[in-house]
Each structure stands twice: as C-alpha cells, then as structure tokens.
C-alpha cells in the first residue's frame, strides 16, 4: 500500500525533541558542570562546604535563642 504509485496516505517523519527532554538535558549538563567545578579543586570545595555547614549551625543556634521560639 505504501509502495503504490498513488498511495492513499503519505507519511513524513521528522525527529523533534520534547520540551521535557530539553529541560532534562539542560539540568543534567548543569549538574555535570557543578561536579566538574567541585572536582577541579577538591580541597577548596571541602573547606567551602565546612564553612556552609558551620553557617547553617549558627543559623539554627540563633533560631533556638530567638524569643519567639524559646519555650521559657
């Protein structure tokens, strides 16, 4: 039926990526770029992460000392 001289239906296929595929590719490339930056200088990244964790603990401690949060 498709190989006839005058087919009833003519199909033309085109490859098109969906928006979700493009978003997935963009996010995965961003994550890989971040990992590459971390692996370029692991010692600096380690100290930076220690600093971020320390700041987080300071924020939690300040939250516990806040008068609106304290029980007594």
N, C-alpha and C positions, 0 to 999 in steps of 0.2 A: 504494500500500500504506500509506503514512503518512497519506494524506488520508481513509482509510476511517473509518466511524463507530466501529468497534471494532478498532483496529489491534492486531496481534499483539505489537508492541514499542513501548513508549513511551519516548522519549528526552528527557532533560532535561539540557542542557549548563550547566555552571557554570564560570566562569573562576577558576582557582586558581593562584597563583604557587608555584613550587617553592622549596625551601629554598636551593638554589644561586643562584637569581635574587635572593633577598632578601640573601644574603651578598654577592653581586656589587654590588648597589645600595648596601649599607652601606659596602663598601670603596671604591667609586668616589666616593661622596659624601665620605668621609673624606679621600681624596686631593685632591679639589677644594677642600675646606676648607683643607687644608695649603697648596696652591698660592695660595689667596686670602690666607692669612696672610703668605706669602712676598712676594706682590706688593703688599701694603699698605705695607710699609716695606722696600724692597729694599736700602738701604744698611746698615741694621741686620742684615739677614739675611746680607749679604755678609761683614760683619765676624764674625758668629757662625760662619759656615762656615769662615772663615780660622782662627778660634780652634780649632774642632773638628779641622781638618786638622793644625794645629800640635800639638795634644794627641796625635793619632794618631802623628805622627812622634816625639814624645817617648816614647811607649809602645814604639814599635819600637826606638828607640835604647836604652832601658832593657832591653829584651828581649835585644838583642845584647850588652850588657855583663854580663848575668847569667852567673854562673859555671857553671851547668848547661848553658848553650847555647854558650858560647865553645869554640873548638877548642883554643886554648892558654891 
